[in-house]
Amino acid sequence: MKILIQNGRVIDPARGFDQVCDVAVAAGRVVAIGKAPAGFEADRVIDATGQWVLPGLVDLAVRLREPGYEHEGMLASEMAASVAGGVTSLVCLPDTDPVLDEQGLVEMLKFRAEKLHQSRLFPMGALTKGLKGEVLTEMAELTESGCVAFGQADTPLSSITTLGRALNYANTFGYAVWLRPQDKDLGKGVAASGALATRMGLSGVPVAAETIALHTIFELIRGSQTRVHLCRISSAAGVELVRKAKAEGMNVTADVSINSLHLTENDIGYFDSSARLIPVLRQQRDRDALSAALADGTIDALVSDHCPVDDDAKVLPFAEAEAGATGVELLLSLAVKWSQDSQVPLVRALEVVTAAPARLLGNALGTLQASLGQLVEGGVADLCVVNPQAAWTVAPAELHSQGKCTPFAGYELPARVQWTMVNGHIAFERN
């Protein structure tokens, strides 16, 4: 289908492009930005007057809940949620059941996702067999099947020897290792250590759980060029360690979740299990440091940390409730809200959910590397049309995700996706 998007404000953060013009799409590619080519006859015209035309979002932390947790989310429902939020590419974590540690499992998941014709799926392979932290997976085979990186999801490695071996092996073959820095023993609590957790009688997770893990990672990769991506940094002290590591020249990148960027421990309220999250919500000073670090580039990307949870798993005492929340449909709006609340330039707020995460995936994208997360002539037609004036209230029942639990329920958010296009195909259209 040939599609012409007319009169939209086209914003491409990757090259600083911001102009009201048309975008012509044909055969899955952007054939023109500006004036449509001579003889171009559109099968469909989309009037984007007063709206933004953006590159499709790239989300680096999405749990699809298949295989193994179908009661909390199905591949179809979570993919539908993704395109409803303008997310055209996503990285799914390996902590499924069975774990994504074998070539056949990864290939099956990719095949099923492709049949849905919605978001592009980039699996993360398990770093160790069964995420048990004992035996390394066959990274070469998993890479051949489509894995873009290797990690442990939220299961920390207890053996520094195993972690060191994994990092050395990955460095030898140029694989990226994604780690959420958390010490296995110190990270067993359910709330941030401090006066609030003590008063509420909740077991605490000290900041040292993150900083000790970061120190360990940095010591293991110092002097090498091992590519390590640090997932969901949550503390001001963690930010400073990342900043120093980058200044030292280490090949590290980092992301932060929408939860840590917008919420604090006070949002737990009266034991609200929707705020039972991993990583735990910390103090206001931590949130401020995370916001500043995302703005100045110390933290590279913003992620939804989408983790749909069944209602029954949340209607429990706070400490017993399952951690997680739906978020992929909120990513764009919360990025824009961050821009407005923190006076961060809009182009930076859009960059951290488009071009920046795409750059982190790097050559693992293959031929898509040249245009994913961007809007360029000749590039893939992954884009979304957003109404910046459409303030909307988060109503869990109206979310496309099978998991309805979110700590942002009732929030009024700016900007809403109206159309999402993946590979030139309209994957979502708001009624």
N, C-alpha and C positions, 0 to 999 in steps of 0.2 A: 504494500500500500504506500502510495505517495501522500505525504502529509505536509501541510504548510501551516506553521504556527505564526500568526500575524501579530505585529504591534506589541510584542512583549518586551519587558526589560530583560535583556539577555545578560546574565552575569556569569563569567567564567573566572573564578578566583585564581586558577593556575596561571593565567597570563594577564590578569588585571583588566580583563575586558568587561565593560559595563556600558551598554548602549541599547536604546530602544530600536529594535529592528525585527526582521522576519527570520525564521529558521525553516529551511526546507529539508525534508527527510525522504529518502528513497532507498529501497533495498537494504534496510538496516543501517544505513549510514547517514551522517549529516552531509548533505551535498552542497549546502550554502548557508552562510550566516550573513544576512544583509539582503541583497536582492536575489530573488530566485533565478536559477539559470534559465536561459532562453529555451522556450518550448516546454517548460515544466508545467504539467497540468496535475494539480492535486486531486486525489480521490477524496480527501477530507481537509477542510480548513478549520483550524482552531483559533478563535479570536481570543488573544491573550492580552488585550488592552488593560492596562493597570495592574498586570500580574508579572511575576518573575518567571523567567525561563532559566532553569538551573541545570548543571550536570546532575545525573543521578547520584544519590548519596551512597557512600561506601561505609558499611558498618562492620567493625572488626570484632564484635562480640555478640553473637546471636546463638541462642540454643533453640533448635528446632524440635526437640523432644522426641524425635524418631531417630533410631529405633529405641524401644524400651520404656518410654514414658508417655505413651499415646493418650493416657487419661489426662495428661496436663497440656498436651498440644500435639497436633498432627502436622505433618509436613505441609499439607495443603493450607491449613489455617494460618500457620506462621509465615508462609510465603505470601499469602494474601495480606497479612498484616504488614509485611515488609513493603510491598508495593503501595499499599495505602499510605504509608509514611514517606514515600518517595525514595525508598532504599532499593537501588537496582543491583547492588552487589553486596554480598555478605560473607563473612567468615563464620563458619559454625564450629563450635568447640567439640573436642573429642570425647567428652564424658557422657556418652550415650550408653545403652546397654543392649548388645555388647559394645564395648569401647571401640573407637575407630583406630584399631591397631593392626588391621589386616587389609590387604589390597582389595579383596572382594567386597568387603563392607563399604569401603570408600567408593568404589565404582558403582555399587548398587545405589547408594545415596545420591550420587551425582546423576545417575540415569533417571531416577525417579523425579529429581528436582527439574531436570531438563524437560521432562514430559509435561510439566505444569506451565511452562512458558511464562514464568514470572521472574523473580530476581535471579541473578547469577549466583551460583553457590561455589564457594571456595572452602573446602574442608581443611581443618587443622588436624594433622595426625597426632596420635598419642606419642609422647616421648619415650615412655616405657610400656611394656606389655601390661595390659589391664590397668594402667596408671598405678601399678603397685610399687614402682620405684626400684625395681630389682634388675630387670633385663631390658636392654634397649630394643626398640622396635627396628624393623627392617626399613630404615628411612629411605633408602634408594627405591625400593619397591613402592612405598607409599607416595613418594614424589612422582613416580611414573603414573600412578593412578589418579593424581590430581591434587595431592596435598601441597599447600603453599607454605606451611611452617609446621613446627612440632612443639607441643607443650603438654602441660599436666592439668590444664583447666584450673580448678580450685583445689587440687590435690597436691600439696607440697611434697617435695622430695625430702626424706629424712636423712639420706646418705649423701654427704658432700662428695664422696668418692664417685658415686654414680652420676651426680650432677656434673662433676668435672670431666668424667669420661664422655658424657653426652655432649657437652660443650665442645670438647676437643674433636669429637667425631664430626659434629655439625660444621665446625670451622674448616675441617679438611675438605669437605665436599661443598661448602658454600651454602649450607642450609641455614635457615633462620630458626632460632629457638625463642618461643614466647613464654614468659614466666610471670606469674603473679607473685610478687615478693611477699612471702609470709612464712615465718618460722612455724614448723609443724606443732611444736609444743606450746609456744606462746600464743598461737592463733586459734585456740580452741574455744574462746569465749563467744558471746552473742551480742555484745555492745562495746563501745569504746571505753577503755579504762578511764576512770575519772569519778568526780563527785556524783554525777547523774547515775551512772551504773551502780555505784555503791549504794546510793539512796534507794534505788529501785530493786536492789538485790539481784542484779544481773551479773553474770560472769564477764569479766572484762578482757579486751584484746588491747594490750599496750602498743604504743607507737613502735616500741623496740621490736615487735614481731615483724614489722615491715623493714625497719632500718637494718636489723641484723641480717635479714635475707638479702637486702641490697648490698651490704658490705661483702657478704659471701660471694655473690654473683660477680661483683666488680673485681674482687681479688682473683677469682678463677679466670676471668677473661683479660686481666691487665696484661698488656704487652702483645695481645693477639688481636685479630680482626674479626673475632666471632660476632655474628650479628645477633643481638639480643633485643627483643622487644619486651618492655616491662608493662604488664597489663594492670590497669585500674589502680594506679597510684592513689593513695588515700590520705596522706599526711603532709604537713608542712616540712617536717624533717626529711621525709622521703623525697620531696621536691628538691631540697637543697643537695641531697646526695646525687640525684640525677643531674642536676645542673653542674656539679663538680665533675662528674664522670664525663659529661659531654665536653666540658672545657679541657679535660685531659686528653680528649681525642678518642675516647672509646666509641665503638660502633653500636651505640645504644639509642633506642627510641622509647617513647612512653605514651600511654593513653590514660584518660580519666573517664569515669562513667558519668552519665547524666545525673545519677543519684548523688554522688559525692560532690558534683559541681553545684547542685542546687539545694541540697538538704544538709541538715546537721543532726546531731544526736537529739536535739530538742524535738525533732519531728517524730520521735518514738511516742511522744505524748503519754497517754495512759496505756502503755503496753500495746500500742497499735502494731499488729503483726505485719501490716503492709510495709512497715519500715524495718522488718527483719531481713537484712540484706548482707551480702558478701561482696566487697569488704564492708565492715561496719561503718556506720555514719559517725563522723568525728566532730570536733568542735568548730566554732565559727572561724577561728584563726586558721584552721586547716583548710576550710572551704575557701577562704580568701586567698591563701597561698596557691591553691590549685587553680583558681580563676586567673590569678596573675601569671602563673606558669603557662597556662594554656594560651593566654594572650601573647606572651613574649616568645613562645616557641620552645620553651624548655619541655613542656608536654606537647606532643605532636598532634594528637587526634582526640576527638570526643566520640565515645561509643555509647550505645544504648544499654549494654549489658542485659540484653533481653533474656529473661528466664521465666517463662510462664509457669505458674504454680496453681494446682488445683485448689478450689475453695476449701475443700475439706482439710487440706494440709495447712491452711492458714487460720482456721477456726480452732485454734489451740492456744494454750499459754505461750507468751512471747518466746521463751527459751526453747520451747518444743516445736514451734511452728517451723515449716520449711522455709529456708532463705530463698529469696528471689522475687522478681517483679517483672511484669510485662513492660516493654519500653520502646520497641522498634518503631511504633507508630508516633511516638512523641519526640523522636530524636531531632527532627528539623525544627519543630516549634520551640523546643527547649534550647536549641542553639541560638535561635533568633531572640528568645527571651534573655539569654545570657548576654547577647550583644546589647540589648536595650537596658538591662539592669546594671551592667558593668561598664557602659560606655565604650565597648569594644567595637571597632569598625566592622560593619556588616560583612565586608569581604573576608575578614579573618574568621568570623563566626561560620561562614559558609565553607571556607577552606578546610576547617578542621573536621568537616563531615563529608568532604568530596575529594579534593586533590591531595590533601595531606595523607589520609589513610591509604589512598591508592599508591602514593609514593612509597609507603612503608611496605607494601606487598612487592614492589620492585619487579625484578625479572621473573618472579614466580607467575606473573600474569601473562608471560609470553607475548604474543602479538597484541594483546590488549593494553600492554604497558604504555603505549604511545598515546592512548586517548581515554582510558578509563578515569573517571572522576573529572573529566574535562569536557568542554564543548568546543570542538575544533572541526573545521571542514575536512571531510574525509574520515573522521573518527566515527566510532560506533555511536549509534543514536540511542544512548542511555540518558534520559533526561526527565525532568519533572517540571510541571507548571504549577506555580504556587500563588495563592491569593494572599498578599501581605496584609490586607485589611480584614481578613476573615478571623476575627477573634472567636475562639471556641472554648467550651468548657469540657474538660475531660470527664466523660461519662463511661465508666467501665463497661456497662452493658452494650455500648455502641462500638466498642473496639472489635476489630476483626480477629484478634488473637483469641485462641481458645482459653488462655489464662487471662482473667479479668482483673487480677489484683495489681494495683499500682499505688504507690504513696502519693501520686499526683492527682488522684481522684478529686474532682471538684475544683482543680486549678483552672483559671482562665488563661489560655495560652494564645500567643499571636501567630498568625500565618498558618495556612492550611493547604495541603496538597490537593490540587484539583484533577490533574492528570499525571500519570506516570507511564513512561515509555521505556521499554527494554528491547534493544536490538531492532528498533524501528516499529515494534509492536506495542499497541496501547494495552498495557497490562492492568491499568486501573483508571477508572473514570468516576469521579464523585457525582452522585445524582443531584 
